[in-house]
């Protein structure tokens, strides 16, 4: 179960929070002035998240290596131009989405 707790409550009830996280597998979001600042989760969930992050990182770098290999004979200027155009297109799409949601 996900629970939210203030920093003050977390410090006063830390033993209880740890028990609920470790024994009941509750997750806690610790907030300061109503804003989330940290999460307290069971260790197995933390290890899983760490592993998934590493998998995603490895997948990303593999993709970068593949792109580098397929573009190695293309002049750098052409690549930079294509990247700039892609960035502009994505930003334009995001602006259009934002405008659509503001008018609804």
Secondary structure, DSSP 8 states (H G I E B T S, - for coil): -EEEEEHHHHHHTHHHHHHHHHHH--EEEEEETTEEEEEE--HHHHHHHHHHHHHHHHHHHHHHHHHHHHTTTS-HHHHHHHHHHHHHHHHHHHHHHHHHHH--
